[in-house]
Amino acid sequence: MSIVDEDPPGPGPGAGMVQRIRDLLTKPTATWEVIDGEPATIAGLYRSWVLPLAAIPAVCSFIGLTVFGVGFMGLHYRPSIVSTAVSSIVTYLLTLAGVYVTALIIDALAPSFGGQKNQIQAFKVAAYSSTAAWLAGVFELIPMLSLLGIVGLYSLYLLWKGLPRLMKAPQDKALGYVIVVIVLSVVVWIVVAAITAPLAGLGRQGGAFAGRDGEVSGSLVVPGVGSIDVDKVEEAAERMEKAARTGKADLVSTDALKAILPASAAGFTRGEVATESASAGGFGSASARADYSRGATTAELQVVDVAAAGPMASMASAFSVEHSREEGGTYEKVGRVDGAMTIEKYDRNGRRGEYGVLVADRFMVQAEGSDVSMDDLKRLVGSVDKGALKRLAR
């Protein structure tokens, strides 16, 4: 089914970022018509739209890597906060520059496709069409889910709907215009990736989903991946505005998180406990983790306040995703169990695995270990008092 705009868009930017995000996702054609006639400046668009939304992938990646780390073939690596922060900051700054360069490309190509040069209109296209890709950056909070950022390809649809309208390109030349802009923009982002990759120093696990047309009605559906609950995006965007305005992160204390970790569970005895907490500019993270042992078997159990990332983490609950893959003796599952997002990954041959549950759309409770069964990992996670976590979320 194709995507259809059914209702007129809500108010423009004066009504806030929340309504504009909702309108772009659910009513792109009508919303581009409104955007077309709005007075704007490049500086104003940066302040009201690009700066906060472009921060989502950078902030979520920073928190995801420093809190969860990266795992591959039984090895686990958690990079230093300093190196990850440098990479995230540089990525963010280059993203801001990339939007401007994309706008220059759009503007420069307009006459070649029968359009009208207009730098402000070109910047509107570059800024607003990137919205879906930036929102999809929320998956970077949990590195294992980063491949689901594929839903950000909806930004290509936004570009297709907005570019001919704002740059006044005739319909018969619109397709070529969009394709050339996409190709040149990809080159821009390849350059950005080439610059930031050495700073990151980390590989990313990737994946691909065969895509088909989606549909939007109150949610954006990507067959084979999942959907975006627009109402929850709205709720999360409101929290984002509040966090940016107050400059305070909604952090649960590390002492409270530490108290959640049981002294013993499933025959395991708790050993060393470590806590971490950091915040800046309305965003942050808080976690408590402990080593557990049962004879020669060891595991780590951690509780992470993902909502402490600011509103980005609560936006994760707007994404309903399912993923399952099995190869050899290794399998991965992502889905919802009893309404909670659940992540399961296990290597039967090496008896290594991870199991995590998102509680109250805020706290990630995760266990991982070697020479351990998946049942043991589930029992460790199950030993955490979910009721206490839900009370902390209030």
N, C-alpha and C positions, 0 to 999 in steps of 0.2 A: 504494500500500500504506500502511496506517495505521501509526502508531508504536505498538509493543507493548513492554511491559516483560516481559522474559523471566526474569530472575534476581533474587533478592533483592539489595538494595543492600549495599554494604560498610559498614564502620564509620562512625560519625558523625564530627563535627569533631575529636574527640580523635585520630583517625588522620591528620588533616591536610587541607589544602585540596585536595590532589591527588585523593584518593579521592572527596571530595564532588563535585568538578567532573565527574569521570568518571560518577558515579552520576546526577547531575542530567541529563547529556546522554543517557545510555543507558537509565536506568531511572527516569524522573521520577515515575511514580505511586508506586512503592514507596519512593522516596527522600523524597517529601513525607510519607508515613506516618511515617517515622523522624523527620523534622524536626518534625512535629506534636507529638510527645511529648518533644522535647528541651527541657531547661531552658535559658533564654537571657536575656540582657539586651541592651538597645539598644547600650550602650557596647561590650559584648563582640562583638556582631555587626559593629559598625563596625570594631573593631580586627582581627578575624580574617577578615572577608570583604569588607566594602564598601571600606575604605581601599585594600587592595592591588589588588583587581580593577577598581575604578572608575578607577584610575590608568592602566590600559592605554590607553584611547582618548586621554587627555590627553598621556601620555608619547610614544606612537607618533606622534600628530599633530605634536607639537613637533619630534621628530627628523626626521620625513618632510619637513616644510616647511623646516627649517633646512639639511638635507642635500641634498634633491632640489629644493626650491623648487616653483614652480607654472608650468606651461606652457600657453599657449593661443594658437592662430592664429599660431604662429611666434614669439611673444614668450615670454620666460622671466623669472621674477621669483623671487628668493630673499629672503624677508623677514629683517629683523634678528633676532638671537637674543633681544634684549630684548623687542621687541614680541610675538614668538611665545611667549616664556616667560610674559609677562603674560597673554596670551589663554589659554594652556593651564592656568595656575594658577587663573584665575578660572573657567574651564570645570569644572575638577576640583572646586573648592569648591562651585560651584552644583550639580554633580551630587550631591555628598554631601548638600546641603540638599534636592535634589529627591527623593532616596530617602525622606527623612523626611516630606516633604510628601505623597508618594504613600502612605506608610503611614498618615498621618492620614486621607487620603481613604478608604482601604480600611476603616479602623476606624469612621469616621463613618457610612459607608453600610451597614455590616453589619446593623443592625436593620431597615432598610428592605427588605432582601431575606431576612428570616427568619434572619439570622446572629446571632452573638454578638460583642459588642464586646470586643476584647482587643488592646491596643496592641502587646504583644510579638509576638503571632501575626501581626498586620498588618505589623509591621516585618520579620518573617521572610519573608513573601510578597514584600514590596517588594524586599528585599535579594537573596534567592535567585532570584527570577524574572528579575532583570536580568542574570544570569550570562552567558547567550549573547550578549547585546548588548555587554557589556563585552569578552568574548573576541574578538568580531568587530572590535573596535577595532584589532586588530593590522594590519588592512589600511591604516590611516592611515600606517603606516611608509613606504609607497610611494604618494604621492598619486594616482597614476594608477589604483591599485587600490581607492581608497576606496569606489567605488560597490559593490564586492563585499561591503561591510558589510551588505548585505541579508540575509546569513545570520543576522544578529542577530535577525531576526524570530522565530526559534525561541523567544525569550523570551516571546512572546505565548502560545505553546503551554505553556510552563512556568507562566505565570500562570493559564491555563485549568485546568491540572491541580492547582495548589496552592491557589488562592484559596478555592474552595468547601470544600475539606478543612479548612484551618486555621481558617477563619472560621465553620465549622459552618452553612453555608448549604444549605438543601434543594435537591435536584437540580432541581426544577421552576423555581426562581428563580435558579439558578446562572448561566445564560447572560446574563440581564439584568444581574446583578451584575457579571460580568466585562466586559461591553460598556460599562457606565457608568464603571467604573474605568478602562478603556482610554481612553475619550473624555476624561475629566477629567485623566488622566495626560498625554495628548498636549498638553492645554492647558498643563500645568505645564512640559513640555519646550519648547513653543513660546516660553513666557516666558523660559526659560533661554537659548534660542537668540537671542531678541531682545536679551538683555542682552549676550551674548558676541560676537554678530556685529560690532558696531561696533569692538570691541577687536581682533578678528581682522583686519578690513579687507581680507579676501581672499575671493574667490568660490570656490566648490567646484564642480567638475564633477560632475554627477549622472547618474543613469541608473536604469532600472527593468527588472526582469525579471518576466515573467509567471510566477507561482508555482503549484505544485501541491503536493499532500501529499508529504512526504518520508518517509524511513524511517531507523531507527537500529538498528544491530546491533553495531557496533564502530566504526562511523563514522556521521556524520550526513550524509545525502545531500540536497542541494537541487537538484532537476532544473533543467538549464539554467545552473547556476552551478558546482557542484562538490560536494565533500564535505569533512568534517572527520575526520581520523584521530585518534580519541580517545587512542590510545596515545602519539601525539606531543604531544597536549595535555597528557597526564600528565607526559611528560618535560619539557616546557616549564614546567609549573607547579612541578615540583621545582626547576628553575633559578630560578624567580621567588622561591620561598621562600628559597633560598640567597642570592640577591642582596639580598633585603630583610634577611636575618639578618646578613650580613657587611658590608653597606653599601659593597661594592666592585664596580665595574664591570669586567667581563672585557674589557679593551681591548687591542687590538693597537696597538703603537706607530705613530705617524704616519711615523716614519723607515722602518719596515718596509713600510708601504703605499706610501710614495713610491718606494721601491726597486723596487716591482712595475711602475711605469709605464715603458714602454720609451722609449728615447731617440728611436727612429723606428719607424714601422710603416706599411705600405701606402702608402709614398711620402710620408707625413706626417713632419714634423720637430717634435719637442717644443719648446715655448716655456716660458712661465712656469708654475711649479708652486706650488700652494698646499696647505697642510694645515690641518686643524682637529681639535681634540680637546677634549671636555668631559665631565665626569662628576659625578654627585652622587647620594647615597643608593642606590648600587647600579645606577644607570642612567647611560647616557652615549652618546657617539657619537665615531667617529674616521673621518677620510676624507682622501684625497689626490686632487687633480685637477690636470690639466694642459691647457694649450691646445696644439693641434696645427694646423699649417698646411701646405698644399701649393699653392703659388701663391696664387690668390685664395680658395681653399677653406679654410675653418676648421672646426674641430670641438673638442669638449671631451671628454676621457676621464677618468673618475673611478672610484676604487675605494673603496667604503664598507663599513666593518665594521658590518653591521646587527645582528649579535649583540651588539655593544657597547651596544645599547639595553637590554641586560639580556635576560631570557628571552623578552620579548615577540617579538623578531625570530625566535627559533628556533621560536616557536609558529606563525609564518607557514608553516613547512614542513608544519604539520598540515593546512593548507588546500590541497586540490587543486582548482584552478579553471581553467576555460577560458572565454575570451571572444573573440569575433571580431565586428568591425563594419566595414563599408565604406560610405562615402558620398561620392559625387563622386570626387575624386581622392585622398581621404584614407582610410587604413585603420588599424585597431588590432587587435593580436592579443596575447592572453595565454594561455600554456599551458606545457607542459613539453616540452623538447627534450632527448633523451638523459637524461631524469630530472631535468633542471634547470629551474626556473621561468624562463621567457623572456618578455620584454616587447618588443613591436615596434610602433612607431607611425611613420607616414610620410605626408607630403603630396607627392604626385607632381607637382603643379602648381608648388608653391613649392620643391620639392627640399629640404624640411626634414624631419628625422626624429630618432627616438631608438631605441636598441636596448640592451637590458640583459639580463644573465644572472646568476642567483643561484647562486654557487659554494659548494659544501659547506654549503648551507642557511645561509650566514652572510655571505658577501661579495657585494655587488651591484657588478658591473662594468658600467658604462653609458657609452655614447658618444652624443653628440647634436651636431648641426651644421646649417648652412645651405649651400645650393648643393652638396649632397653626396648621393651615392647610398646606398641601404640596404646595398649590398654593401660600400662603404667603411666604414660604421659597424660592420658585422659583422666586417670584417677588423681594425678597431681593437680591438674587444672581444676578438677571437680572438688578438691579439698579446700579451695579458696572460697571464703564466705561471700557468695554473690549478693546476698541481702545487704551485707555491710557496705559493699561497693555501691549498690543502688542508693543507699542512704547518703553516701558521700557525694553522689552525683546531684543531689537536690540543692 
